[in-house]
Amino acid sequence: MLAVHQLTAWGLTPGVGGYDAAILVVAELSANAALHGRVPGRDFAVWLAYDERGGVLEIEVSDTHEKCPVPKAPASDDEEGRGLMLVEAVADRWGIRERRGPGKTVWARITEAR
């Protein structure tokens, strides 16, 4: 996963700071974009930024589908539907916004000390 390489290049490592939370968020938002946000012939994009002084990781995943994800509490026997609840649990903040062109961007911010 390219996100792992980028976080490592920034000096972040597994088990330290926001690394593990960031990997979970990137994986979950990317999976959502691939499964639910896919429009035939279009892909999704992942953007990462790191403010070393503030210890803040920013993650954005954009896709071209118009429908916005809605967090929901799944039934206990459901095998899916918990992804945004995980993002909400590990990120300091997250949200959804329109993007340039069709679709939306789901973003999350993670502070290392969290």
C-alpha positions as CSV (number, residue, x, y, z in Angstrom):
1,M,0.0,0.0,0.0
2,L,1.4,3.3,-1.0
3,A,0.1,5.0,2.2
4,V,2.4,2.7,4.2
5,H,5.4,3.8,2.2
6,Q,4.5,7.5,2.5
7,L,3.9,7.3,6.3
8,T,7.3,5.5,6.7
9,A,9.0,8.2,4.5
10,W,7.6,10.8,7.0
11,G,9.2,8.8,9.8
12,L,6.0,7.3,11.2
13,T,6.1,3.7,12.3
14,P,3.6,1.0,13.3
15,G,2.5,1.4,16.9
16,V,3.7,5.0,17.2
17,G,1.6,8.1,17.0
18,G,-1.2,8.1,14.5
19,Y,0.4,5.5,12.1
20,D,-2.0,2.6,12.9
21,A,-5.1,4.9,12.9
22,A,-4.0,6.4,9.6
23,I,-3.6,3.0,8.0
24,L,-7.0,1.9,9.2
25,V,-8.6,5.1,7.9
26,V,-6.9,4.9,4.5
27,A,-7.9,1.2,4.1
28,E,-11.5,1.8,5.1
29,L,-12.1,4.9,3.0
30,S,-10.4,3.3,0.0
31,A,-12.5,0.2,0.4
32,N,-15.6,2.3,0.6
33,A,-14.6,4.2,-2.5
34,A,-13.9,1.0,-4.4
35,L,-17.0,-0.8,-3.3
36,H,-19.6,2.0,-3.1
37,G,-18.2,5.0,-4.8
38,R,-17.1,3.4,-8.0
39,V,-18.5,4.7,-11.3
40,P,-17.6,2.6,-14.4
41,G,-14.5,4.0,-16.1
42,R,-13.5,6.2,-13.1
43,D,-11.2,5.5,-10.3
44,F,-10.8,7.0,-6.8
45,A,-7.9,9.1,-5.5
46,V,-6.1,9.1,-2.1
47,W,-4.3,12.2,-0.8
48,L,-2.2,12.3,2.4
49,A,-0.5,15.3,4.1
50,Y,1.5,15.4,7.3
51,D,2.2,18.5,9.5
52,E,5.2,17.3,11.4
53,R,5.2,20.3,13.8
54,G,1.6,19.8,14.7
55,G,1.7,16.1,14.5
56,V,-1.5,16.1,12.3
57,L,-2.1,13.6,9.5
58,E,-4.7,14.5,6.9
59,I,-6.3,11.9,4.7
60,E,-8.6,12.4,1.8
61,V,-10.3,9.8,-0.4
62,S,-12.2,11.2,-3.4
63,D,-14.5,9.2,-5.8
64,T,-16.8,10.1,-8.6
65,H,-20.1,8.8,-7.2
66,E,-22.6,11.4,-6.1
67,K,-24.1,9.4,-3.2
68,C,-22.6,10.3,0.2
69,P,-21.9,7.6,2.8
70,V,-24.1,7.5,5.8
71,P,-22.7,6.1,9.1
72,K,-25.1,3.5,10.6
73,A,-25.1,1.1,13.4
74,P,-25.4,-2.3,11.7
75,A,-27.2,-5.3,13.3
76,S,-24.9,-7.4,15.4
77,D,-24.9,-10.2,12.8
78,D,-24.2,-7.9,9.8
79,E,-20.9,-8.7,8.1
80,E,-20.3,-5.1,6.9
81,G,-21.4,-1.6,7.6
82,R,-19.0,-0.6,10.5
83,G,-16.3,1.2,8.4
84,L,-17.3,4.8,9.1
85,M,-17.9,3.9,12.8
86,L,-14.2,2.8,12.8
87,V,-13.1,6.0,11.1
88,E,-15.1,8.0,13.6
89,A,-13.5,6.1,16.5
90,V,-9.9,6.6,15.5
91,A,-9.9,10.0,13.8
92,D,-10.1,13.3,15.6
93,R,-12.4,14.7,13.0
94,W,-13.8,13.5,9.7
95,G,-16.4,14.6,7.2
96,I,-17.6,14.7,3.6
97,R,-17.4,17.5,1.1
98,E,-18.0,18.1,-2.5
99,R,-15.0,17.9,-4.8
100,R,-14.1,19.6,-8.0
101,G,-15.8,17.6,-10.7
102,P,-18.3,14.9,-10.0
103,G,-18.4,13.0,-6.7
104,K,-17.3,13.7,-3.2
105,T,-14.3,13.6,-0.9
106,V,-14.3,11.9,2.5
107,W,-11.6,13.3,4.8
108,A,-10.2,12.5,8.2
109,R,-7.6,14.2,10.5
110,I,-5.6,12.2,13.0
111,T,-3.4,13.7,15.7
112,E,-0.3,11.7,16.5
113,A,-0.7,12.0,20.3
114,R,-4.2,10.6,20.2
